[in-house]
Amino acid sequence: MKCKDLKVVNLNITEDNYEYKALFRLCTEEKCMDIDLSQISESKILKEIKDTFELEDEQDEIKDIIMEKVMKASKIESRTTEGKDCCKNKADEKTERDIDALSTS
C-alpha cells in the first residue's frame, strides 16, 4: 500500500499558551491508528505506521506525506469564528426587530 492512500480523519488541533497539540487518526478501510503529531518525527512511530499499514514508502516519505495530509485536513476543518456573534444576545435581536418595524412604518 502507498502512504498517499491513507486518510487523515478526526483531526483535533488545540492551543494552550502558544503550545499547539494535534491528534489525528490515520485510516484505511480495514485499519485505524491514532497519532500524536508531536511524535511523527520519531523513527519508532514511523516504523509502526509503516508496519501497521504495510506501506511501501520510506520512513522520510511517510512523514512528509502525512504532514501534507494533516495540513490539508486542517484547512478543511478550520472555521473562522473569531469575533462572530461575540456580543449578540436576545435583547439585541429584539431591539433590531423593533427598529426595523419602526423604519418600515
C-alpha positions in Angstrom: 0.0 0.0 0.0 1.1 3.6 -0.6 1.1 6.2 2.1 -0.9 8.6 -0.2 -3.8 6.1 0.1 -4.1 6.7 3.9 -6.8 9.1 5.2 -6.3 11.6 7.9 -9.5 11.9 10.0 -10.7 13.2 13.3 -8.0 15.9 13.3 -8.1 17.8 16.6 -5.7 20.8 17.0 -5.6 22.6 20.3 -3.6 25.6 21.5 -2.7 26.4 25.1 -0.4 29.4 25.7 1.0 29.1 22.1 1.7 25.4 22.6 -0.1 23.5 19.9 -1.1 19.9 20.0 -2.5 17.9 17.1 -4.1 14.5 17.4 -5.5 12.6 14.4 -6.4 9.2 13.1 -4.8 7.5 10.1 -7.2 5.1 8.4 -7.7 2.7 5.7 -10.9 0.7 5.2 -9.6 -2.1 7.4 -7.3 -0.4 10.0 -7.0 2.8 12.0 -4.2 4.2 14.1 -4.3 7.2 16.5 -1.3 9.6 16.1 0.1 12.5 18.1 1.7 14.9 15.6 4.5 15.7 18.1 5.7 12.2 17.8 5.6 12.0 14.0 9.4 12.6 13.7 10.2 9.6 15.9 11.5 6.6 13.8 9.7 4.2 16.2 6.3 5.8 15.3 7.1 6.0 11.6 8.1 2.3 11.7 4.9 1.4 13.5 2.9 3.3 10.8 4.8 1.6 8.1 4.3 -1.9 9.6 0.6 -1.3 10.6 -0.5 -0.3 7.1 2.2 -2.3 5.3 3.4 0.7 3.4 5.9 0.6 0.6 7.2 4.1 1.1 10.4 5.0 3.0 10.0 6.5 6.5 11.0 10.0 5.5 8.5 9.9 2.6 5.8 8.7 5.1 6.4 11.6 7.4 6.3 14.2 4.6 3.1 12.7 3.1 1.4 12.6 6.5 2.4 16.2 7.2 0.9 17.3 3.9 -2.3 15.4 4.6 -2.6 16.9 8.1 -2.1 20.4 6.7 -4.7 19.8 4.1 -7.1 18.4 6.7 -6.5 21.4 9.0 -7.6 23.8 6.2 -10.8 21.8 5.7 -11.5 21.5 9.4 -10.8 25.1 10.4 -13.6 27.6 10.9 -13.3 31.3 11.3 -15.3 32.2 14.3 -13.2 34.9 15.8 -15.5 37.7 17.0 -18.5 36.1 15.3 -21.6 36.7 17.5 -19.5 37.6 20.4 -21.7 40.3 21.8 -25.2 39.5 20.4 -27.9 38.4 22.7 -31.7 38.0 22.5 -32.3 41.6 23.7 -30.2 43.0 20.8 -32.1 40.9 18.3 -35.5 42.2 19.7 -34.2 45.8 19.6 -33.1 45.3 16.0 -36.6 44.0 15.0 -38.2 46.9 16.8 -36.1 49.4 14.9 -36.8 47.7 11.6 -40.5 47.7 12.3 -40.4 51.5 13.1 -38.4 52.3 9.9 -40.9 50.4 7.7 -43.9 52.2 9.1 
